[in-house]
Amino acid sequence: MNSAEEIKKFKDLMDQGLITEEEFTRKKNDLLGIKSTENSEKSNDKKEKSQSSNKKMLIKFITIIIVIAVAIFGIVKIAGAIKQNAKNKAASKEIESVMSQYGLNDYKVKCASALGIEVICEDFDSLSGSDMYSCIRSIEKLSDIKVQGDTIDFSVDMYVNGSDYYYYISSLWAADSRNSYTVGGIYRSDGGSNIRCVYEE
């Protein structure tokens, strides 16, 4: 039986009231290979729902990844800050006896590492050149210490404000023609190009 005969058969069934017009149209479209609007709409709905569901899943996945990344970053940062704080406290305790010899009780170690320590002490400015030299040299003669597996060296930059600081240059280092120092001793820097010797070794 060909498609035309099949369609005629279903038309007769519809005329007899045995099937509805909707059922007839669906059968006719099936036989002619035409997708019904209803089926097409259902298919589109399913597709849209699937795409929407996939988007939601992707957004949830990305959100979870971001939350995990932020949490890990936060934990690492907090752990780093705790470790740095422990190093600063340990360095502060080590230099305490030297600082107190010169009446420098109000100071803070702001960074302690294998490259040295940075100390903030506004009162350091009030010392004589020879006391500045003795204080810094005494600190730099302290033995390295280890804190939580990290070494702290006691080469020191003594800050008196946000940018100005004092530091020691050895005569041996100053004698090296490859650098701009002419004598060993205590130097003051403004954090830029303004550097001057305040006490000659």
Phi, psi and omega per residue, in radians:
M1 nan 2.206 -3.128
N2 -1.478 3.064 -3.056
S3 -1.060 -0.692 -3.112
A4 -1.097 -0.736 3.132
E5 -1.149 -0.721 3.122
E6 -1.060 -0.782 -3.131
I7 -1.085 -0.760 3.140
K8 -1.063 -0.711 3.133
K9 -1.044 -0.797 -3.141
F10 -1.211 -0.527 3.092
K11 -1.136 -0.757 3.114
D12 -1.076 -0.728 3.126
L13 -1.091 -0.656 3.108
M14 -1.181 -0.766 3.137
D15 -1.058 -0.567 3.136
Q16 -1.424 -0.104 3.113
G17 1.428 0.236 -3.120
L18 -1.460 -0.409 3.019
I19 -2.326 2.749 -3.129
T20 -1.453 2.908 3.102
E21 -1.092 -0.644 3.124
E22 -1.093 -0.762 3.124
E23 -1.137 -0.707 3.119
F24 -1.061 -0.824 -3.116
T25 -1.067 -0.736 3.129
R26 -1.087 -0.787 3.138
K27 -1.119 -0.740 -3.130
K28 -1.092 -0.807 3.137
N29 -1.107 -0.670 3.092
D30 -1.053 -0.795 -3.108
L31 -1.179 -0.572 3.138
L32 -1.539 -0.083 3.129
G33 1.357 0.385 3.121
I34 -1.734 2.220 3.085
K35 -1.343 2.345 3.139
S36 -1.239 2.670 3.124
T37 -1.031 -0.678 -3.118
E38 -1.094 -0.822 3.128
N39 -1.112 -0.700 3.136
S40 -1.112 -0.735 3.126
E41 -1.121 -0.740 3.123
K42 -1.082 -0.732 -3.141
S43 -1.104 -0.748 3.116
N44 -1.120 -0.723 3.101
D45 -1.027 -0.792 -3.135
K46 -1.077 -0.749 -3.131
K47 -1.085 -0.808 -3.134
E48 -1.095 -0.745 3.128
K49 -1.108 -0.708 3.140
S50 -1.133 -0.772 3.131
Q51 -1.121 -0.747 3.134
S52 -1.086 -0.746 3.131
S53 -1.114 -0.731 3.124
N54 -1.107 -0.715 3.126
K55 -1.096 -0.781 3.133
K56 -1.063 -0.737 3.137
M57 -1.106 -0.740 -3.132
L58 -1.128 -0.755 3.118
I59 -1.086 -0.757 3.111
K60 -1.072 -0.764 -3.115
F61 -1.098 -0.818 3.137
I62 -1.095 -0.731 3.128
T63 -1.061 -0.768 3.133
I64 -1.084 -0.768 3.132
I65 -1.069 -0.771 -3.138
I66 -1.096 -0.781 3.140
V67 -1.063 -0.760 3.136
I68 -1.118 -0.784 -3.128
A69 -1.074 -0.773 3.137
V70 -1.111 -0.723 3.140
A71 -1.108 -0.779 3.141
I72 -1.110 -0.793 3.133
F73 -1.034 -0.769 3.136
G74 -1.088 -0.753 -3.138
I75 -1.116 -0.781 3.138
V76 -1.094 -0.749 -3.131
K77 -1.134 -0.772 3.134
I78 -1.109 -0.776 3.134
A79 -1.073 -0.713 3.115
G80 -1.115 -0.720 3.141
A81 -1.157 -0.707 3.118
I82 -1.108 -0.749 -3.137
K83 -1.133 -0.780 -3.138
Q84 -1.098 -0.688 3.112
N85 -1.085 -0.719 3.117
A86 -1.124 -0.696 3.123
K87 -1.157 -0.748 3.131
N88 -1.083 -0.751 3.137
K89 -1.121 -0.734 -3.134
A90 -1.120 -0.743 3.123
A91 -1.140 -0.707 3.135
S92 -1.051 -0.729 -3.140
K93 -1.155 -0.672 -3.123
E94 -1.145 -0.660 -3.071
I95 -1.578 -0.070 -3.051
E96 -0.945 -0.807 -3.079
S97 -1.152 -0.653 3.124
V98 -1.182 -0.821 -3.105
M99 -1.059 -0.722 -3.088
S100 -1.190 -0.483 3.083
Q101 -1.035 -0.499 -3.099
Y102 -1.859 0.271 3.110
G103 1.219 0.392 -3.113
L104 -1.748 1.419 -3.085
N105 -1.694 -0.258 -3.124
D106 -1.849 1.568 -3.133
Y107 -2.560 2.910 3.135
K108 -2.572 2.301 3.031
V109 -1.459 2.038 -3.081
K110 -1.663 -0.364 3.103
C111 -2.739 2.190 3.106
A112 -2.165 2.232 -3.123
S113 -2.684 -3.061 3.109
A114 -1.193 -0.280 3.132
L115 -1.557 -0.175 -3.141
G116 2.319 -2.986 3.140
I117 -2.156 2.605 3.029
E118 -1.970 2.170 -3.102
V119 -2.056 2.368 3.056
I120 -1.811 2.075 -3.136
C121 -2.662 1.705 -3.096
E122 -1.073 -0.575 -3.094
D123 -1.214 -0.240 -3.132
F124 -1.029 -0.549 3.117
D125 -1.037 -0.444 -3.069
S126 -1.435 -0.181 -3.128
L127 -1.314 2.707 3.021
S128 -1.258 2.854 3.125
G129 -0.995 -0.741 -3.119
S130 -1.183 -0.622 3.097
D131 -1.221 -0.645 3.059
M132 -1.023 -0.817 -3.132
Y133 -1.063 -0.869 -3.106
S134 -1.084 -0.738 -3.124
C135 -1.097 -0.910 -3.112
I136 -1.113 -0.741 -3.134
R137 -1.142 -0.652 3.117
S138 -1.119 -0.713 3.120
I139 -1.140 -0.756 -3.074
E140 -1.223 -0.304 3.094
K141 -1.463 -0.140 3.104
L142 -1.139 2.542 3.140
S143 -1.265 2.562 3.052
D144 -0.997 2.581 3.052
I145 -2.170 2.800 3.075
K146 -1.967 2.332 3.086
V147 -2.296 2.085 -3.130
Q148 0.855 0.752 3.074
G149 1.499 -0.152 -3.140
D150 -1.794 2.451 3.104
T151 -1.491 2.442 3.033
I152 -2.025 2.141 3.087
D153 -1.703 2.568 -3.051
F154 -1.790 0.442 2.907
S155 -1.135 2.319 -2.948
V156 -2.177 2.423 2.900
D157 -1.910 2.086 -3.066
M158 -1.766 1.742 -3.113
Y159 -1.421 2.396 3.094
V160 -1.914 -0.204 3.010
N161 -2.763 -2.835 -3.072
G162 -1.053 -0.539 -3.061
S163 -2.229 -0.575 -3.083
D164 -1.346 2.336 3.122
Y165 -2.626 2.786 3.115
Y166 -1.920 2.613 3.097
Y167 -2.726 2.873 -3.072
Y168 -1.812 2.417 2.999
I169 -2.162 2.217 -3.121
S170 -1.307 2.741 3.114
S171 -1.091 -0.641 3.120
L172 -1.070 -0.795 3.131
W173 -1.147 -0.708 -3.127
A174 -1.150 -0.537 -3.124
A175 -1.258 -0.324 3.128
D176 -1.227 2.095 -3.054
S177 -1.196 -0.175 -3.108
R178 -1.383 -0.138 3.110
N179 -2.092 3.007 -3.004
S180 -1.605 0.014 3.137
Y181 -1.403 2.456 -3.129
T182 -1.820 -0.503 3.132
V183 -2.393 2.742 3.038
G184 -1.431 2.675 3.116
G185 2.634 -2.775 3.137
I186 -1.719 2.260 3.138
Y187 -2.013 2.651 3.042
R188 -2.055 2.340 3.114
S189 -2.178 2.546 3.066
D190 -1.630 0.230 -3.122
G191 1.530 -0.071 3.125
G192 -2.166 -2.344 -3.085
S193 -1.587 -0.128 -3.112
N194 -1.480 1.706 -3.109
I195 -2.211 2.334 3.114
R196 -2.514 2.631 3.112
C197 -1.454 2.225 -3.136
V198 -1.851 -0.275 3.094
Y199 -2.684 2.106 -3.114
E200 -1.555 2.351 -3.096
E201 -1.194 nan nan
